[in-house]
């Protein structure tokens, strides 16, 4: 995790400069979920918990024909468009209280107290 966070911190500003603020922030938001894998009990990063079709089950949104995994806390993705609650909580914690390696120029708590 430390190696991933260090790499993320070093490249965050470069990504924003190259892609622009909006596209860079979207990409960085998705990267927050990936940084958490391995240290927060996630076992699957490349498969959807709610599987429909496709090799990894995430080609279409979850529906009535879907198979749902037995433990959604072990998955980052619910379906191709939505992270699981566990992944969302990690992202929210980083946005609210995270350091500069996750949010810049300040986190939400700092902004609220400013």
Secondary structure as the mmCIF struct_conf table of DSSP 4:
data_model
#
loop_
_struct_conf.conf_type_id
_struct_conf.id
_struct_conf.beg_label_comp_id
_struct_conf.beg_label_asym_id
_struct_conf.beg_label_seq_id
_struct_conf.end_label_comp_id
_struct_conf.end_label_asym_id
_struct_conf.end_label_seq_id
HELX_RH_AL_P HELX_RH_AL_P1 UNK A 2 UNK A 19
HELX_RH_AL_P HELX_RH_AL_P2 UNK A 21 UNK A 35
TURN_TY1_P TURN_TY1_P1 UNK A 36 UNK A 39
BEND BEND1 UNK A 40 UNK A 41
STRN STRN1 UNK A 44 UNK A 48
BEND BEND2 UNK A 49 UNK A 49
STRN STRN2 UNK A 50 UNK A 51
BEND BEND3 UNK A 53 UNK A 57
BEND BEND4 UNK A 59 UNK A 60
TURN_TY1_P TURN_TY1_P2 UNK A 64 UNK A 65
STRN STRN3 UNK A 67 UNK A 68
BEND BEND5 UNK A 70 UNK A 70
HELX_RH_3T_P HELX_RH_3T_P1 UNK A 72 UNK A 74
STRN STRN4 UNK A 75 UNK A 77
BEND BEND6 UNK A 78 UNK A 81
STRN STRN5 UNK A 83 UNK A 83
HELX_RH_AL_P HELX_RH_AL_P3 UNK A 85 UNK A 97
TURN_TY1_P TURN_TY1_P3 UNK A 100 UNK A 102
BEND BEND7 UNK A 103 UNK A 105
HELX_RH_AL_P HELX_RH_AL_P4 UNK A 108 UNK A 113
#
